[in-house]
């Protein structure tokens, strides 16, 4: 029980720092220092263990992947491909409902802060002549930005979860896919009731417009189908995009360099050190023993801990970076446990009042937060129970 109290204090300390807008990397490093106060360590072997963790292929792959995700996003914006993808979706989709949701859906493919503020005017314009409340418009803009974070390896949360748990990115994406689809489908039942299924006049779509989606496809296919490391797919596509758009060597290097930031290194370092301190302190073994003796089902821990941290932090890397090092050491975990933990944490993120996308969307539309939350809560309940059913079926009946 004492280990639970100590680690709970450390979690609360990390959450306090996150609420004070301290980056997750610094917060995890600060939390790691508290372990030195609460526990005794073998300081002869600890540096060796840390060096081994830092130089492992998993850590290097994680750093390169998170770095090149930022570079890839920057490349798409610099070459205008992001804008072309948005235009292509509007040209392709003749169904009015699909046309409206396509704007946050397409822009949401890239994990950029403030992206919700970019798609909000587009949603507002597309729904201008419709009898639709501000709350419904805000919900559409917010909700349809977020299926991707469950399955798209351009988002650091799912990449980080794979690296910490040791479960392949491909496996985790496939397990999270039903939740992403439920998120997408549930939006139709929660919004756009007054939008008729009228079709717009179709337009000719050039091959050049369609080709704007090629870089995204060429990142996903090698990772999901051929199990190629994400960072390899990313660097290859960055080079292809730069070559196709005739970027100079200097400009290409500056695009690649864009992702190599101190924040990314700090995040990876924080996760590695925090995970190692949890293990080396003996806290994980103590907590596992306490949970076993208390009779609390491990599934309850795997669901509630990420959900609460996601709710408090409002970011995926927040709940993944702080809870997954603990969860993966509590017991021998199967991919199904990791997936339900990720979906639970993500439900917390979607519900969080600190979620930047929600804050920006509400601000743009000047919508009533309670009105938006009515729809978000309903959607999150559906997602959670769908994920729970998937877990039970795969874990106990497959």
Order of alpha helices (4+ residues) and beta strands (2+ residues): alpha-alpha-alpha-alpha-alpha-alpha-alpha-alpha-alpha-alpha-alpha-alpha-alpha-alpha-alpha-alpha-alpha-alpha-alpha-alpha-alpha
